[in-house]
């Protein structure tokens, strides 16, 4: 991940946290539904890793949001 984009990764992660909590899911529950490790969800939420389109689309399905909503940074 390029340092210049770290703020955007963090904002994306905050959106994942927001929508996960809105669905009343733990990181572990979300990880199981998305079929990734809990530590990967944690890293996404902290803005420490990039996310593949496959994971983004699965997150959208599970969190019941559109990709636009997931990328609509506050």
N, C-alpha and C positions, 0 to 999 in steps of 0.2 A: 504494500500500500504506500502510495506517495504521501509524504508529509503534508503537502499542500492540500490534500483532500481529507485530512484527518477530521476536520470539523464537520464535514458532510457525513462521514461515516458515523460520527457521534450522534448527529441529528437523526440519521436513519435508525440507529440503535434506540434512541429515545422514543421514536415512533413505535418500534417493535414492543418496547416495554409498555407504552401507553395502551396499545391495542391488545396486548397479552393480558394486561390487568383488567381491561374492559370486558374481556371474555372470562375473567376469573380463572385464569390458568397459571400454574406454576411454570418455572423454566423447564422442569422435568417433564411435565405434561405436554408442553408445547414441543419439546424436543422429540418426545415419543410420537406425537402426531405428525411432525414434519420428517421424522425418520433421520434425525441427526443426534449427536451426543449433546447432553446438557451443557457441557463446557463450551460447545460451539455456539449454542444460544447465548450463553453468558458473554462470549467474546463478541458476538454480533451486537448485543445490547450495549456493550461498553465501547463499541466502535473500533475494535482492535483487529477485525478481519473483514475482508471483502466477502461478498455473498454471490453465489452463482444465480443465474436466472431460475434454474430449477428450484432452488431453495426459496427465492423470492416469491415465485408463483405458488409454491406450497404454503408458505407463510400467509399469503393473501387468502388462499382457500380456507385455511384453518382459522385465521383471525377474522374472516368475513369482511374483508376490505378489498378495494381495488389497488393495483400497483400505484396508481396516482395518489391515493390516500396515504399509502405507505411512504411515498416520496414527497408528500406535501409537508415540508419542514416549517415548523413554527418559529 
